[in-house]
Amino acid sequence: MRWHGLIFSVLVLLVLETPCFGQMYKWVDEKGTVHFTDDLSKVPEKYRREAESRKTIEETSAPEPSQKPMSPASGKVPEVAGYEVDLIRRHELWLAEVTLNERVGRYLIVDTGASFTLINQQTASELGVLVDENTPVIPGTTVSGTILTPS
């Protein structure tokens, strides 16, 4: 009998649960890096006037179909509302097919929390990127420890 009461209580709580929405802010720093926060006080003072309030799910209307961009070779690229990127799932990773410098195609891992994108030595060579002992390096933290990788 106690189980019936517990199940009934859980069902009542699930039915009465209401969605909560928070305010989001978007701002861009002097390096062009886009930042998001849910607390306007976390936006540096000099960027607060330009901080853009993001709409919540409730406020957003049905999405309009995005316009496919024209190729850069045509010289004119129309303004678009957004881009649609096809993702490929390989095990636990999401990959996007990209073309680097309009000539080298690769699948890159999509990591929205990443500060940098790394490419391997072969891809760098195909792009004509020279990496030697004079190339500056940046530290990167991995599960195995810190590595120094060419920047």
BATOR-710001 format. One record per residue (C-alpha): residue in one letter; z, x, y. Coordinates in steps of 0.001 Angstrom, whole numbers, padded with zeros to 6 digits, always signed. Layout:
REM residues N
AZXY/...
***
This chain:
REM residues 151
M+000000+000000+000000/R+000760+002901+002367/W-002810+004181+001882/H-004233+000893+003102/G-002206+001193+006302/L-003317+004790+006817/I-006985+003960+006211/F-006758+000951+008542/S-005175+003137+011280/V-007892+005764+010978/L-010631+003129+011147/V-009055+001551+014243/L-008891+004970+015937/L-012534+005683+015102/V-013656+002312+016489/L-011651+002739+019690/E-012771+006319+020264/T-014726+006603+023513/P-017075+009446+024373/C-015951+011838+027115/F-018335+013658+029418/G-017564+016624+031635/Q-019312+017875+034741/M-021446+021020+034249/Y-022601+023451+036923/K-025527+025875+036803/W-025864+028897+039082/V-028012+032029+039242/D-026657+035431+040287/E-028469+038149+042262/K-029893+039631+039032/G-031479+036291+038148/T-029059+035605+035298/V-028437+031890+034779/H-024791+030877+034250/F-023197+027572+033220/T-019608+026450+033655/D-017603+023253+033585/D-015286+024415+036374/L-016703+024825+039898/S-013854+027207+040775/K-015284+029665+038207/V-018504+029957+040232/P-018204+032932+042615/E-017731+031773+046213/K-021085+033146+047425/Y-022988+031039+044820/R-021111+027727+045147/R-023466+026217+047738/E-026417+026784+045400/A-024543+025670+042247/E-026460+022830+040689/S-024572+019912+039169/R-025973+019172+035717/K-026397+015578+034543/T-024366+014324+031614/I-025908+012524+028681/E-025005+009148+030185/E-026764+009948+033481/T-029918+011370+031935/S-032889+009079+031508/A-035339+009239+028634/P-037104+012615+028612/E-040613+012773+029977/P-043188+014518+027833/S-043393+018158+028805/Q-046661+019532+030078/K-048078+022473+028140/P-048524+025507+030413/M-051988+026859+031018/S-052780+030364+029850/P-051919+033129+032356/A-055552+034271+032238/S-056629+031161+034177/G-054634+032358+037183/K-052967+028997+037817/V-049845+027928+035983/P-048753+024363+036756/E-045109+023582+037367/V-043555+022137+034249/A-040388+020199+033561/G-039656+022432+030575/Y-041102+024169+027581/E-041093+023145+023981/V-040498+025989+021556/D-041017+025575+017828/L-038157+027105+015863/I-038266+028336+012300/R-035157+028420+010161/R-034719+031373+007811/H-031431+031091+005939/E-028752+030888+008671/L-030998+032189+011480/W-033256+030345+013921/L-036403+032269+014855/A-038983+031773+017593/E-042497+033157+017370/V-043146+035189+020529/T-045931+037323+021942/L-044768+040438+023798/N-046965+041774+026618/E-049714+039361+025508/R-050553+041506+022472/V-047723+042008+019959/G-046581+038986+017979/R-043115+038892+016419/Y-040466+036454+015242/L-037275+036957+017275/I-033836+035572+016481/V-032703+032850+018890/D-029190+033703+020079/T-028169+031728+023162/G-025062+033865+023599/A-026862+037195+023532/S-026858+039395+026620/F-029844+041425+025429/T-032790+041181+023064/L-033344+044140+020771/I-036652+045175+019258/N-037182+047697+016505/Q-038799+051144+016869/Q-042136+049972+015406/T-042436+047116+017926/A-041528+049466+020793/S-044259+051880+019652/E-046843+049076+019429/L-045925+048055+022983/G-046321+051630+024211/V-042620+052018+025018/L-041675+055688+024907/V-038192+056324+023535/D-037018+059924+023626/E-033866+061943+024333/N-034160+061123+028084/T-034204+057343+027562/P-031019+055736+028953/V-028825+053956+026399/I-026463+051012+026549/P-023537+050370+024194/G-023823+047405+021872/T-021030+045935+019802/T-021892+045006+016227/V-019807+043978+013230/S-019957+047623+012141/G-018739+048976+015480/T-020300+050125+018736/I-023843+051501+018745/L-025859+053144+021509/T-029291+051621+021862/P-032129+052597+024230/S-032373+050396+027298/
***
